[in-house]
């Protein structure tokens, strides 16, 4: 190539001004291109946002119970449920025993779903469950006959919560019976009921004029389908007794609580007509741990249930727990508990460690994993029953340890710690008849489920 041609290919110098204008033009072009592509993306995505589900604030919030409060004056009691919104409701009375029933659309609980009330003259406790049609039912157990004076909604207005108010008053049995056919609120309440109950027309007291007075037959639980092929023998062991009081706190002794629960459990079991019940003790007497085991073996028990009440250094811990046998404890607290229960023999001057041959024989027999598996299955079924009956449970409520009283080689066995006597409120709860009836009912539900399962497994 001629050098003149090469010179012809050399770039032409561009004036500085022209360079500045060109750079601005390129930058504008890039900026416009960027805006174009961003706009294009927005246009593509825009239909999604247009046709997407409406914001959550437009979706009706689920009814929430934030608190349940009580107030009493002479023979009148006001029950207040703090809610997140207004709601339809249905309230009525039931007898045998005396109860106040409140039905609501499905709720979320931001407070206790069941609780015993120690500081109210009328309401003993409340518990809750879900009906077959999805409604939430709250059952208030009352100490005496009552009549419902008023049920109404107080809209939040300037306050932070909507409130549902129930006013009841102690009454005669005749007055109570006279209200059994009366329903307050919406007798046709459904699980999809709207939360738009209007306020009363002439003040809240005037809501009585709008109450539905037609009778409603409460839904009765379906009869039990459990029909065992034989009378099962259940041994109920009331822990401690006599010189051995067990855990003690706030003036209460474990030995008295366990005996009361054992007697109530026996009563309810015998009422079913399906079980023969043997108590290891029916009075305030001391029985050695291995003698309790021998009782269950001698009567050829089908199931062994030992009743206890727990105590630890932390006073804020509450809830029941269920234990099965293990050669090693599931946690440190369980190990301490097992040691304290096993060493109870020292109270009567008996050192259980001297009976190592008997214990060793039993441990060898426990190599039969079948009975341990059955005990674990029973514990799981009990846990489910406690949850259904709203009996408060500890976290990880099924635990294991080397409890001597569970070492029967041929009898499925569990130990139930009904609660913590070291917590003052729970100590009072454990001594109440209502709690003892409720936890016994839960244990029976678990026992029924266990034997149903055993029958199913035994079928060819």
C-alpha positions in Angstrom: 0.0 0.0 0.0 1.3 3.5 -0.9 2.1 5.6 2.1 -0.3 8.2 0.7 -3.1 5.6 0.9 -2.1 4.9 4.5 -2.3 8.6 5.3 -5.7 8.6 3.8 -6.8 6.0 6.3 -5.6 7.9 9.3 -8.5 9.1 11.5 -9.7 12.6 11.0 -9.3 14.9 14.0 -12.7 15.9 15.5 -13.0 19.3 17.0 -13.4 19.5 20.8 -16.8 21.1 20.6 -18.0 18.4 18.3 -16.7 15.7 20.7 -18.7 17.3 23.6 -21.9 17.4 21.6 -21.4 13.8 20.4 -20.8 12.5 24.0 -24.0 14.2 25.2 -25.9 12.7 22.3 -24.6 9.2 23.2 -25.4 9.6 26.9 -29.0 10.7 26.1 -29.3 7.8 23.7 -28.2 5.3 26.4 -30.5 7.0 29.0 -33.5 6.8 26.7 -32.7 3.2 25.9 -32.6 2.4 29.6 -35.9 4.1 30.2 -37.4 2.3 27.3 -36.4 -1.1 28.6 -37.6 -0.2 32.2 -40.9 1.0 30.8 -41.2 -2.2 28.7 -40.7 -4.3 31.9 -43.3 -2.3 33.8 -45.8 -2.8 31.0 -45.2 -6.5 31.0 -45.6 -6.8 34.7 -48.4 -4.3 35.1 -51.2 -6.8 34.2 -50.0 -9.1 37.0 -50.4 -6.4 39.6 -53.7 -5.4 38.2 -55.3 -8.8 38.2 -53.5 -10.1 41.3 -55.5 -10.8 44.5 -56.6 -7.7 46.4 -54.5 -6.4 49.2 -54.7 -8.4 52.4 -56.3 -5.5 54.2 -59.4 -6.1 52.1 -59.6 -9.7 53.1 -61.7 -10.1 56.3 -59.5 -10.9 59.2 -60.2 -14.1 61.2 -61.9 -13.6 64.5 -59.4 -13.5 67.4 -60.0 -14.0 71.1 -57.4 -11.8 72.8 -58.4 -12.2 76.4 -61.3 -13.4 78.6 -62.0 -11.3 81.8 -64.4 -11.5 84.7 -66.0 -9.1 87.1 -68.4 -9.9 90.0 -70.7 -7.9 92.2 -72.8 -9.7 94.8 -74.5 -12.6 92.8 -73.9 -11.1 89.4 -70.9 -11.8 87.1 -69.8 -10.2 83.9 -67.7 -12.2 81.4 -65.9 -10.1 78.8 -64.2 -11.5 75.7 -61.8 -9.1 74.1 -62.0 -9.5 70.3 -60.3 -8.1 67.2 -63.7 -7.5 65.5 -67.4 -7.8 66.0 -69.0 -11.2 65.6 -72.1 -13.2 65.6 -72.6 -15.5 68.5 -74.9 -18.0 70.2 -75.2 -18.5 73.9 -77.3 -20.8 76.0 -77.3 -22.9 79.2 -76.8 -26.6 79.8 -77.4 -28.7 82.9 -75.9 -31.7 84.6 -73.5 -30.1 85.4 -74.4 -26.4 85.2 -72.7 -24.8 82.1 -72.9 -21.7 80.1 -72.2 -22.3 76.4 -70.9 -19.8 73.9 -70.6 -20.6 70.2 -68.6 -18.5 67.8 -67.4 -18.6 64.2 -63.9 -20.2 63.9 -61.4 -18.3 66.1 -57.7 -17.8 66.6 -56.7 -17.9 70.3 -54.3 -15.3 71.5 -55.0 -16.4 75.1 -55.6 -19.6 77.0 -57.9 -22.0 75.2 -58.9 -23.5 78.6 -58.4 -22.3 82.1 -59.5 -22.8 85.7 -60.7 -19.6 87.5 -59.8 -19.4 91.2 -60.9 -15.8 91.9 -64.5 -15.8 90.7 -67.5 -16.7 92.8 -69.5 -18.0 89.8 -67.3 -19.2 87.0 -65.1 -22.2 87.9 -63.4 -22.7 84.5 -63.7 -22.6 80.8 -62.6 -24.9 78.0 -63.0 -24.9 74.3 -63.3 -27.1 71.3 -64.4 -27.2 67.7 -67.8 -28.6 66.7 -68.4 -30.8 63.7 -69.7 -27.8 61.7 -66.5 -25.8 62.3 -67.8 -23.5 65.0 -65.8 -22.8 68.1 -67.5 -23.8 71.3 -66.5 -22.3 74.7 -67.9 -24.0 77.8 -68.0 -22.0 81.0 -68.4 -24.3 84.0 -70.4 -22.5 86.7 -70.5 -23.4 90.4 -74.3 -22.8 90.9 -77.4 -22.4 88.8 -77.4 -19.1 86.8 -79.5 -17.2 84.4 -78.3 -15.2 81.5 -79.3 -11.5 81.9 -77.7 -10.1 78.8 -75.4 -10.9 75.9 -74.2 -8.1 73.6 -71.3 -6.7 71.5 -69.6 -3.5 72.4 -68.0 -2.0 69.3 -64.5 -0.7 69.8 -65.4 2.9 68.9 -62.6 4.9 70.5 -61.2 1.8 72.2 -58.7 -0.7 71.0 -60.9 -3.8 71.1 -64.3 -5.0 70.3 -65.9 -6.8 73.2 -68.5 -9.5 73.7 -70.1 -9.2 77.1 -72.1 -11.9 78.9 -74.0 -11.0 82.1 -75.1 -13.9 84.3 -76.7 -14.0 87.8 -77.0 -16.7 90.4 -80.5 -18.1 90.4 -82.7 -20.9 91.7 -82.8 -24.2 90.0 -86.3 -23.5 88.6 -85.1 -20.2 87.0 -82.1 -22.0 85.5 -84.3 -24.7 84.1 -86.6 -22.0 82.7 -83.8 -20.7 80.5 -82.6 -24.1 79.2 -84.8 -23.7 76.1 -83.6 -20.1 75.4 -80.9 -19.1 73.0 -79.2 -15.7 73.0 -77.9 -14.4 69.7 -78.0 -16.1 66.4 -79.4 -19.6 66.7 -78.6 -20.3 63.0 -74.9 -19.4 63.5 -72.6 -21.0 61.0 -68.9 -21.2 60.6 -69.0 -18.6 57.9 -71.0 -16.1 59.9 -70.1 -12.5 59.2 -68.5 -10.3 61.8 -71.0 -7.5 61.2 -73.4 -7.8 64.1 -75.1 -4.4 64.3 -75.1 -2.6 67.7 -78.5 -2.5 69.6 -80.9 0.1 68.4 -81.6 1.8 71.7 -78.5 1.3 73.8 -76.8 -1.9 74.7 -79.4 -3.0 77.2 -82.0 -3.0 74.4 -80.2 -5.9 72.8 -82.5 -8.2 74.8 -85.4 -7.2 72.5 -83.5 -8.8 69.6 -82.6 -12.1 71.3 -83.8 -15.3 69.7 -86.1 -17.3 72.0 -86.6 -20.5 70.1 -85.2 -23.6 71.7 -82.1 -25.2 70.4 -81.1 -28.8 71.2 -77.3 -28.8 72.0 -75.4 -31.3 69.9 -74.6 -34.4 72.1 -71.4 -36.3 71.6 -71.7 -39.5 69.6 -71.9 -42.6 71.8 -68.6 -44.5 72.2 -68.1 -47.2 69.6 -65.6 -48.9 71.8 -66.8 -52.4 72.6 -64.0 -54.4 74.2 -64.1 -58.2 73.9 -63.4 -58.6 77.6 -63.1 -56.6 80.9 -59.7 -55.1 80.9 -57.8 -54.8 84.2 -56.3 -51.4 84.8 -54.1 -50.7 87.8 -54.1 -47.1 89.0 -51.2 -46.2 91.2 -51.5 -43.2 93.5 -48.0 -42.1 94.0 -46.4 -41.8 97.5 -48.6 -42.0 100.7 -48.2 -42.5 104.5 -44.8 -41.4 105.7 -43.9 -40.4 102.2 -45.8 -37.2 101.3 -44.0 -36.7 98.0 -43.6 -33.2 96.8 -44.9 -30.5 99.1 -45.5 -26.8 98.5 -48.0 -24.0 99.5 -49.6 -26.3 102.1 -50.3 -29.1 99.5 -48.9 -32.6 99.5 -48.4 -34.7 96.4 -49.7 -37.9 98.2 -53.2 -36.3 98.6 -53.4 -35.0 95.1 -52.5 -38.4 93.6 -55.0 -40.3 95.7 -57.8 -37.9 94.7 -57.0 -38.2 91.0 -56.7 -42.0 91.3 -60.1 -42.3 92.9 -61.7 -40.1 90.3 -60.0 -42.1 87.5 -61.3 -45.3 89.0 -64.8 -43.9 89.3 -64.9 -42.8 85.6 -63.3 -46.0 84.4 -65.8 -48.2 86.2 -68.7 -46.1 84.9 -67.8 -47.2 81.3 -68.5 -50.8 82.2 -65.3 -51.9 80.3 -62.7 -52.0 83.0 -61.9 -53.6 86.3 -59.9 -51.1 88.3 -57.4 -51.9 91.0 -55.9 -49.1 93.1 -52.4 -49.8 94.6 -53.6 -47.7 97.6 -57.0 -46.4 98.5 -56.0 -44.6 101.7 -53.1 -42.6 103.1 -50.7 -45.6 103.5 -47.1 -46.2 102.3 -46.5 -48.9 99.8 -43.0 -49.9 98.6 -42.3 -49.2 94.9 -41.7 -52.9 94.1 -44.9 -53.8 95.9 -46.8 -51.6 93.5 -45.2 -53.4 90.6 -46.1 -56.7 92.2 -49.7 -55.7 92.5 -50.0 -55.1 88.8 -48.4 -58.4 88.0 -50.5 -60.4 90.6 -53.8 -59.1 89.1 -52.5 -59.7 85.6 -53.1 -56.1 84.7 -53.5 -55.1 81.1 -52.3 -51.6 81.8 -50.6 -49.7 84.7 -51.0 -46.0 85.2 -49.1 -44.2 88.0 -50.2 -40.8 89.1 -47.8 -38.1 90.4 -47.4 -34.3 90.7 -44.1 -32.7 89.9 -41.9 -30.2 91.7 -38.8 -28.3 90.5 -36.9 -25.2 91.5 -38.4 -23.1 88.7 -41.8 -21.8 89.9 -43.0 -20.6 86.5 -43.2 -24.0 84.9 -46.6 -25.6 84.5 -48.2 -28.5 82.6 -48.6 -32.2 82.6 -46.2 -34.8 81.2 -46.2 -38.5 80.5 -43.3 -40.8 81.1 -42.4 -44.3 80.0 -39.5 -46.5 81.0 -36.0 -46.1 79.7 -32.7 -47.2 81.1 -31.4 -43.6 80.4 -33.3 -40.4 81.1 -34.4 -38.3 78.2 -33.1 -35.1 79.8 -31.4 -33.9 83.0 -34.6 -32.8 84.8 -36.2 -36.2 84.1 -33.2 -37.9 85.6 -33.5 -35.9 88.8 -37.2 -36.6 88.9 -36.7 -40.3 88.5 -34.0 -40.3 91.2 -36.3 -38.5 93.7 -39.2 -40.9 92.9 -37.0 -44.0 93.1 -35.4 -43.0 96.4 -38.8 -42.5 98.0 -38.2 -46.0 99.6 -35.8 -44.4 102.1 -38.8 -42.7 103.7 -39.9 -46.0 105.2 -36.4 -47.1 106.0 -36.1 -49.2 102.9 -33.1 -48.8 100.6 -34.2 -49.9 97.2 -30.6 -50.2 96.1 -30.4 -53.3 98.3 -33.0 -55.0 96.1 -30.7 -55.0 93.1 -31.4 -58.6 92.2 -35.1 -58.0 91.8 -34.5 -54.9 89.8 -31.9 -56.7 87.7 -34.3 -59.5 87.0 -36.9 -57.0 85.9 -34.5 -55.1 83.7 -33.6 -58.4 82.0 -37.3 -59.1 81.4 -37.6 -55.6 80.0 -35.4 -56.7 77.1 -38.8 -57.8 75.7 -39.2 -54.7 73.6 -42.8 -55.4 72.9 -44.1 -54.1 76.2 -41.9 -51.1 76.0 -43.3 -50.4 72.6 -46.8 -50.7 73.8 -46.1 -48.3 76.7 -44.7 -45.8 74.2 -47.8 -46.2 72.0 -50.1 -45.6 75.0 -48.1 -42.5 75.9 -48.5 -41.1 72.4 -52.3 -41.8 72.5 -52.5 -40.2 75.9 -50.8 -37.1 74.6 -53.3 -36.7 71.8 -56.2 -37.2 74.3 -54.7 -34.5 76.6 -54.5 -32.1 73.7 -58.2 -32.8 72.7 -59.3 -32.3 76.3 -57.3 -29.1 76.6 -55.1 -30.4 79.4 -52.0 -28.2 79.4 -48.9 -30.2 78.5 -45.2 -29.5 78.9 -43.2 -29.1 75.7 -41.9 -32.5 74.6 -44.5 -33.9 77.0 -43.7 -37.6 76.3 -40.5 -38.3 78.2 -38.6 -41.3 79.5 -36.6 -42.3 82.6 -35.7 -45.3 84.7 -38.7 -45.1 87.1 -38.8 -48.2 89.3 -42.5 -48.1 89.5 -42.7 -48.7 85.7 -40.5 -51.8 85.8 -43.2 -54.5 85.4 -41.9 -56.8 82.7 -45.2 -57.9 81.3 -47.5 -54.8 81.8 -47.5 -51.7 79.6 -46.9 -48.8 82.1 -46.9 -45.0 82.1 -46.3 -42.4 84.8 -48.3 -39.2 84.5 -47.1 -36.1 86.2 -50.4 -34.2 86.4 -48.7 -30.8 86.9 -46.3 -28.8 89.0 -47.0 -28.4 92.7 -44.1 -25.9 92.8 -46.3 -23.4 90.8 -48.8 -21.8 93.2 -51.6 -21.5 90.7 -51.1 -25.0 89.4 -50.9 -26.4 92.9 -54.4 -25.0 93.6 -55.6 -26.3 90.2 -54.4 -29.8 91.0 -56.5 -29.9 94.1 -59.7 -28.8 92.3 -62.4 -31.4 91.6 -63.0 -30.0 88.1 -59.4 -30.4 87.1 -59.3 -34.0 88.5 -62.4 -34.9 86.5 -61.0 -33.3 83.3 -57.6 -35.0 83.4 -59.3 -38.3 84.4 -61.6 -38.0 81.4 -58.5 -37.4 79.2 -56.7 -40.4 80.6 -59.8 -42.6 79.9 -59.9 -41.3 76.3 -56.3 -42.4 75.9 -57.0 -45.8 77.5 -59.9 -46.4 75.1 -57.7 -45.5 72.2 -55.0 -47.8 73.4 -57.1 -50.9 73.7 -58.8 -50.1 70.3 -55.3 -50.1 68.8 -54.3 -53.3 70.6 -57.5 -55.0 69.3 -56.7 -53.9 65.7 -53.2 -55.1 65.9 -54.3 -58.5 67.2 -56.7 -59.1 64.4 -55.4 -61.6 61.8 
